[in-house]
Amino acid sequence: MQIQINTDHNIEGREALATYVREVVENALNLVSDHITRVEVHLSDESSSTKGGPNDKRCLIEARLEGLQPIAVTHYASTVDDAVGGAADKLARLIESTLGRHREQKAHRTDPPVSGPEVA
């Protein structure tokens, strides 16, 4: 699973933050990581560092799943750490739910079996 991290210019501590974000995302997605090809994490400070404000840190995480459309979640919090943790937890739940629905749909398909060309 490849993890890419993007931040806006208001987020500080890029290297230490990148290590932290990778750990949180890997831990949260550990059980479903076999189904994920890539994860993109976007961190931003919605009100910038000069204004401040409650729940102004945003973490958007997009996951690309094998054979399925990408899925994304967003979480707002007062700190970057809380935003990352909240988004990672949301994403893990969403992926588990999506994979469960996908398995359920596959199990209940009524398509006729695929067969080779008929011989006359």
C-alpha positions in Angstrom: 0.0 0.0 0.0 1.5 3.3 -1.1 0.8 6.4 1.0 1.2 9.9 -0.4 0.9 12.9 1.9 0.0 16.4 0.8 -0.1 19.5 3.0 -1.0 23.1 2.5 1.5 25.9 3.3 -0.1 26.4 6.8 0.8 22.9 8.1 4.2 22.7 9.8 6.5 19.8 10.6 6.4 18.0 7.3 8.9 15.1 7.9 7.8 14.3 11.5 4.2 14.7 10.5 4.6 12.5 7.4 6.0 9.7 9.6 3.1 10.1 12.1 0.5 10.1 9.4 1.9 7.0 7.8 1.8 5.1 11.1 -1.7 6.2 11.9 -3.0 5.3 8.4 -1.2 2.0 8.3 -2.5 1.0 11.7 -6.1 2.0 10.9 -6.1 0.2 7.6 -4.1 -2.8 8.6 -6.9 -5.3 8.3 -7.9 -4.2 4.8 -4.5 -3.2 3.4 -4.4 -6.1 1.0 -7.3 -4.5 -1.0 -5.8 -1.0 -1.2 -3.3 0.0 -3.9 -2.8 3.7 -2.9 -3.8 6.2 -0.2 -3.6 9.9 -0.6 -3.8 12.1 2.5 -4.5 15.8 2.2 -4.0 18.0 5.3 -5.0 21.6 5.5 -5.6 24.4 7.9 -9.0 25.8 6.8 -8.6 29.1 8.6 -4.8 29.5 8.3 -2.4 29.8 11.1 -3.1 33.5 11.7 -6.8 33.2 12.4 -7.1 29.9 14.2 -10.4 28.5 15.3 -12.1 25.4 16.5 -12.1 22.4 14.2 -10.2 24.2 11.5 -7.7 21.3 10.7 -9.0 19.2 7.8 -7.8 15.7 6.8 -9.1 14.3 3.6 -8.0 10.7 2.8 -8.7 9.0 -0.5 -8.1 5.3 -0.9 -7.9 3.4 -4.2 -9.2 -0.1 -3.9 -8.5 -3.0 -6.3 -11.3 -3.3 -8.8 -13.5 -0.6 -7.2 -13.9 3.1 -7.5 -11.8 5.3 -5.2 -13.4 6.3 -1.9 -12.7 9.3 0.3 -13.5 10.7 3.7 -13.0 14.0 5.4 -12.6 14.8 9.1 -12.3 18.2 10.8 -10.7 18.7 14.2 -8.9 21.2 16.3 -5.5 19.5 15.8 -3.9 17.9 12.9 -3.3 14.7 14.9 -7.0 14.4 15.8 -8.0 15.2 12.2 -5.8 12.4 10.8 -6.9 9.9 13.5 -10.6 10.7 12.9 -10.3 10.4 9.1 -8.3 7.2 9.2 -10.9 5.6 11.5 -13.7 6.7 9.2 -11.9 5.4 6.2 -11.3 2.0 7.8 -15.0 1.7 8.6 -16.0 2.8 5.1 -13.6 0.3 3.4 -14.8 -2.6 5.5 -18.4 -1.7 4.7 -17.6 -1.3 1.0 -15.8 -4.6 0.8 -18.5 -6.3 2.7 -21.2 -5.0 0.3 -19.1 -6.0 -2.6 -18.6 -9.5 -1.3 -22.4 -9.7 -0.6 -23.3 -8.6 -4.1 -20.8 -11.1 -5.6 -22.3 -13.9 -3.6 -25.8 -13.1 -4.7 -25.2 -12.7 -8.4 -27.5 -14.5 -10.7 -25.5 -14.1 -13.9 -25.4 -17.3 -16.0 -22.1 -19.2 -15.9 -19.6 -18.2 -18.6 -19.0 -21.0 -21.0 -16.9 -21.5 -24.1 -18.1 -21.5 -27.7 -20.7 -24.0 -28.5 -19.8 -26.8 -30.9 -22.4 -27.6 -33.6 
